[in-house]
């Protein structure tokens, strides 16, 4: 079984996250990992949204039926902008 916190997907082009059951603390950690994706990478997320900052361009906001009910689906593209801390 793979653990997404230990897996290096920083060179990914498309990442799908079924975030329906991810806890808030886990989501914050996962968002940090997603920020390492290259510019142009796309992230598809169910049930949650990525932080509203300049690193992500929202491409679509949809609702889709799943076996357990309807969920939000958000599609983002990583921008070239990098936050400076």
N, C-alpha and C positions, 0 to 999 in steps of 0.2 A: 504494500500500500504506500503510495507516495504522499508526502506532506508538502503542501504548497509553500510553507515557510522555509523549507529546506531545498526546494527545487529552484534552480537558476533559470528563470525564463526571461532574463533581461535582454536577450536578443530576439524575443518573440515578435512575430508580425501580427498575430491575432491571438487574443487571450479571451476565453469564455469563463465567466465566474457566475456560478449559480449561488448567489449570496443569500438566498432565502433563510437559511438557518445559521448564518455566520454571526457570532456575537459581536458587539460593538468594539471590544478590545481587539479581536481578531481582524475586524474590518479595517481598523486604523493601521494595523501592522501590514495588512495586505495592500492597502493604498500606498504605503511607503515603498513596498516592493514594486508595485506597478509603475511608480514614478521613474524607475530605472529603465523602462522600455525605451527603445529608440523613437525618435520623431517619425511620425507616420504610422506607428503601430496602432492597431485598433483593439478596443476592449469592449466586450459585450457583457453586460451585467444584468442579472435578474434581481428584482426586489429592492435594490439599493441604488444610490447614485454616487458617483465620484465627487470629491470635494469641488466646489465651484471656484476654480482658480484658472489661471492662464495656461496651465500645463495641458488642459484637455479641451477639445472642441466637441460639443455635443452634435452628433450627426443625426440621431433619431431618438424619439421617446415613443415607445409602443406599449400596447397591452396584448398579452398572448395567453392563450389557454394552456395550462399544464394539467397533468393528471390530478393534482390536488386543488386546482382552481386557477383563477386568472392572476397573472403577475405583471408588474411593470418590467419592461425591457429597455435598457438605456444603452445606446451605442455611442462610443467616443473614439476620437482620434487624438493621439499624442501630438502636441505642437512642438515646435522647435524651442519655444520659450522655456527657460529653466529658472526656477525660483532660487534666489540667493539667500542663504540663512546667515 
